[in-house]
Amino acid sequence: MKITLAGVPGSGKSTLRHVLAKQFDLKVKGTGDFMRAIAQKHGFNDITKFLVEYVSRHPEVDHEVDEAQRKYGQENQDFVLDAHLGFFFVPDSIKIFLDCDPKEMANRILNAKRETEAAKDMKASMEANQKRIQTMRQNFKKLYNVDMHDQANFDFILDTTHLGPEEVAQKVIEFINSRTP
């Protein structure tokens, strides 16, 4: 089973990927992990600044991460991949998109106290998230002519704004079970 997760920052992808891995005995991969490692190699601790200030001028970073996803998807089975373009690079996956209200998204990220996020208040977090989403959408449209938020690309779309992690997992697991023998 191949599952790809996409969605907005703070929607619960990272939490869900671990739940799905445990539920279905899958390996876990996340392009965010690859991207953060690359960002730190270039001296960036803030992923938004890295995306806005560096990646938008250096598309080879996207290609490096994307090629790793594509290759992984071709060579492996039984994984969950947390990747904005996982649906595109692993087309034979179950494609899931998690959405979330911008205010709730910012609140979740602030409460998680991620070291790779520089925003210290709600307004700054909302602005950073919006800029991050816009930049990634523009970059991926330019690089691959694909909109990472086009709902037609996904098998299942879930708004997590008013759901806890357990409810999100339950709904996604029910969907996956309905799709697999």
Contacts in CASP RR format, 6 or more apart in sequence:
PFRMAT RR
TARGET T0000
AUTHOR 0000-0000-0000
METHOD contacts of the structure
MODEL  1
MKITLAGVPGSGKSTLRHVLAKQFDLKVKGTGDFMRAIAQKHGFNDITKF
LVEYVSRHPEVDHEVDEAQRKYGQENQDFVLDAHLGFFFVPDSIKIFLDC
DPKEMANRILNAKRETEAAKDMKASMEANQKRIQTMRQNFKKLYNVDMHD
QANFDFILDTTHLGPEEVAQKVIEFINSRTP
1 24 0 8 1.000
1 26 0 8 1.000
1 77 0 8 1.000
1 78 0 8 1.000
1 94 0 8 1.000
1 176 0 8 1.000
1 180 0 8 1.000
2 73 0 8 1.000
2 76 0 8 1.000
2 77 0 8 1.000
2 78 0 8 1.000
2 79 0 8 1.000
2 81 0 8 1.000
2 90 0 8 1.000
2 92 0 8 1.000
2 93 0 8 1.000
2 94 0 8 1.000
3 20 0 8 1.000
3 24 0 8 1.000
3 26 0 8 1.000
3 79 0 8 1.000
3 80 0 8 1.000
3 81 0 8 1.000
3 93 0 8 1.000
3 94 0 8 1.000
3 96 0 8 1.000
3 176 0 8 1.000
4 80 0 8 1.000
4 81 0 8 1.000
4 83 0 8 1.000
4 86 0 8 1.000
4 87 0 8 1.000
4 90 0 8 1.000
4 93 0 8 1.000
4 94 0 8 1.000
4 95 0 8 1.000
4 96 0 8 1.000
5 13 0 8 1.000
5 16 0 8 1.000
5 17 0 8 1.000
5 20 0 8 1.000
5 80 0 8 1.000
5 81 0 8 1.000
5 82 0 8 1.000
5 83 0 8 1.000
5 96 0 8 1.000
5 97 0 8 1.000
5 98 0 8 1.000
6 13 0 8 1.000
6 83 0 8 1.000
6 84 0 8 1.000
6 85 0 8 1.000
6 86 0 8 1.000
6 87 0 8 1.000
6 95 0 8 1.000
6 96 0 8 1.000
6 97 0 8 1.000
6 98 0 8 1.000
6 148 0 8 1.000
6 154 0 8 1.000
7 13 0 8 1.000
7 84 0 8 1.000
7 97 0 8 1.000
7 98 0 8 1.000
7 99 0 8 1.000
7 148 0 8 1.000
7 149 0 8 1.000
8 98 0 8 1.000
8 99 0 8 1.000
8 100 0 8 1.000
8 105 0 8 1.000
8 129 0 8 1.000
8 133 0 8 1.000
8 149 0 8 1.000
9 105 0 8 1.000
9 109 0 8 1.000
9 129 0 8 1.000
9 132 0 8 1.000
9 133 0 8 1.000
10 100 0 8 1.000
10 105 0 8 1.000
10 108 0 8 1.000
10 109 0 8 1.000
10 112 0 8 1.000
10 129 0 8 1.000
11 98 0 8 1.000
11 99 0 8 1.000
11 100 0 8 1.000
11 105 0 8 1.000
11 160 0 8 1.000
12 98 0 8 1.000
12 100 0 8 1.000
12 108 0 8 1.000
12 160 0 8 1.000
12 165 0 8 1.000
12 168 0 8 1.000
13 82 0 8 1.000
13 98 0 8 1.000
14 82 0 8 1.000
15 165 0 8 1.000
15 168 0 8 1.000
16 98 0 8 1.000
16 165 0 8 1.000
16 168 0 8 1.000
16 169 0 8 1.000
16 172 0 8 1.000
17 28 0 8 1.000
17 30 0 8 1.000
17 80 0 8 1.000
17 81 0 8 1.000
17 82 0 8 1.000
18 28 0 8 1.000
19 165 0 8 1.000
19 169 0 8 1.000
19 173 0 8 1.000
20 26 0 8 1.000
20 80 0 8 1.000
20 169 0 8 1.000
20 172 0 8 1.000
20 173 0 8 1.000
20 176 0 8 1.000
21 27 0 8 1.000
21 28 0 8 1.000
21 80 0 8 1.000
23 169 0 8 1.000
23 173 0 8 1.000
24 78 0 8 1.000
24 80 0 8 1.000
24 176 0 8 1.000
25 78 0 8 1.000
26 78 0 8 1.000
26 79 0 8 1.000
26 80 0 8 1.000
27 76 0 8 1.000
27 78 0 8 1.000
27 79 0 8 1.000
27 80 0 8 1.000
28 79 0 8 1.000
28 80 0 8 1.000
28 82 0 8 1.000
29 69 0 8 1.000
29 72 0 8 1.000
29 79 0 8 1.000
29 80 0 8 1.000
29 81 0 8 1.000
29 82 0 8 1.000
29 83 0 8 1.000
30 81 0 8 1.000
30 82 0 8 1.000
30 83 0 8 1.000
31 65 0 8 1.000
31 66 0 8 1.000
31 68 0 8 1.000
31 69 0 8 1.000
31 81 0 8 1.000
31 82 0 8 1.000
31 83 0 8 1.000
31 84 0 8 1.000
31 85 0 8 1.000
31 86 0 8 1.000
32 47 0 8 1.000
32 82 0 8 1.000
32 83 0 8 1.000
34 65 0 8 1.000
34 68 0 8 1.000
35 47 0 8 1.000
35 50 0 8 1.000
35 51 0 8 1.000
35 61 0 8 1.000
35 65 0 8 1.000
36 47 0 8 1.000
36 116 0 8 1.000
38 61 0 8 1.000
38 64 0 8 1.000
38 65 0 8 1.000
39 45 0 8 1.000
39 46 0 8 1.000
39 47 0 8 1.000
39 50 0 8 1.000
39 54 0 8 1.000
39 116 0 8 1.000
42 50 0 8 1.000
42 54 0 8 1.000
44 50 0 8 1.000
44 53 0 8 1.000
44 54 0 8 1.000
45 115 0 8 1.000
45 116 0 8 1.000
45 118 0 8 1.000
46 116 0 8 1.000
46 117 0 8 1.000
46 118 0 8 1.000
47 116 0 8 1.000
47 117 0 8 1.000
47 132 0 8 1.000
48 117 0 8 1.000
48 118 0 8 1.000
48 119 0 8 1.000
48 128 0 8 1.000
48 129 0 8 1.000
48 131 0 8 1.000
48 132 0 8 1.000
49 118 0 8 1.000
51 132 0 8 1.000
51 135 0 8 1.000
51 136 0 8 1.000
51 139 0 8 1.000
52 131 0 8 1.000
52 132 0 8 1.000
52 135 0 8 1.000
54 61 0 8 1.000
55 61 0 8 1.000
55 62 0 8 1.000
55 135 0 8 1.000
55 139 0 8 1.000
56 135 0 8 1.000
56 138 0 8 1.000
56 139 0 8 1.000
59 139 0 8 1.000
59 142 0 8 1.000
59 143 0 8 1.000
62 139 0 8 1.000
62 140 0 8 1.000
62 143 0 8 1.000
63 143 0 8 1.000
66 85 0 8 1.000
66 89 0 8 1.000
66 143 0 8 1.000
66 144 0 8 1.000
69 81 0 8 1.000
69 83 0 8 1.000
69 85 0 8 1.000
69 86 0 8 1.000
69 89 0 8 1.000
69 90 0 8 1.000
70 89 0 8 1.000
70 90 0 8 1.000
72 79 0 8 1.000
72 81 0 8 1.000
72 90 0 8 1.000
73 79 0 8 1.000
73 81 0 8 1.000
73 89 0 8 1.000
73 90 0 8 1.000
73 93 0 8 1.000
81 90 0 8 1.000
81 93 0 8 1.000
83 89 0 8 1.000
83 90 0 8 1.000
84 136 0 8 1.000
84 140 0 8 1.000
84 148 0 8 1.000
85 140 0 8 1.000
85 144 0 8 1.000
85 146 0 8 1.000
85 148 0 8 1.000
86 93 0 8 1.000
86 95 0 8 1.000
87 93 0 8 1.000
87 95 0 8 1.000
87 153 0 8 1.000
87 154 0 8 1.000
88 144 0 8 1.000
88 146 0 8 1.000
88 148 0 8 1.000
88 153 0 8 1.000
94 155 0 8 1.000
94 156 0 8 1.000
94 176 0 8 1.000
94 179 0 8 1.000
94 180 0 8 1.000
95 153 0 8 1.000
95 154 0 8 1.000
95 155 0 8 1.000
95 156 0 8 1.000
96 154 0 8 1.000
96 155 0 8 1.000
96 156 0 8 1.000
96 157 0 8 1.000
96 158 0 8 1.000
96 172 0 8 1.000
96 175 0 8 1.000
97 149 0 8 1.000
97 151 0 8 1.000
97 153 0 8 1.000
97 154 0 8 1.000
97 156 0 8 1.000
97 157 0 8 1.000
97 158 0 8 1.000
98 157 0 8 1.000
98 158 0 8 1.000
98 159 0 8 1.000
98 160 0 8 1.000
98 168 0 8 1.000
99 157 0 8 1.000
99 158 0 8 1.000
99 159 0 8 1.000
99 160 0 8 1.000
99 161 0 8 1.000
100 108 0 8 1.000
100 159 0 8 1.000
100 160 0 8 1.000
100 161 0 8 1.000
101 159 0 8 1.000
101 161 0 8 1.000
102 126 0 8 1.000
102 129 0 8 1.000
102 130 0 8 1.000
103 122 0 8 1.000
103 126 0 8 1.000
104 161 0 8 1.000
105 126 0 8 1.000
105 129 0 8 1.000
106 119 0 8 1.000
106 122 0 8 1.000
106 125 0 8 1.000
106 126 0 8 1.000
106 129 0 8 1.000
107 122 0 8 1.000
107 125 0 8 1.000
109 117 0 8 1.000
109 119 0 8 1.000
109 125 0 8 1.000
109 129 0 8 1.000
110 119 0 8 1.000
110 120 0 8 1.000
110 121 0 8 1.000
110 122 0 8 1.000
110 125 0 8 1.000
117 125 0 8 1.000
117 128 0 8 1.000
118 124 0 8 1.000
118 128 0 8 1.000
119 125 0 8 1.000
119 127 0 8 1.000
119 128 0 8 1.000
133 149 0 8 1.000
136 148 0 8 1.000
137 147 0 8 1.000
137 148 0 8 1.000
137 149 0 8 1.000
140 146 0 8 1.000
140 147 0 8 1.000
140 148 0 8 1.000
141 147 0 8 1.000
146 153 0 8 1.000
147 153 0 8 1.000
151 157 0 8 1.000
155 175 0 8 1.000
155 179 0 8 1.000
156 172 0 8 1.000
156 175 0 8 1.000
158 168 0 8 1.000
158 171 0 8 1.000
158 172 0 8 1.000
160 168 0 8 1.000
163 171 0 8 1.000
END
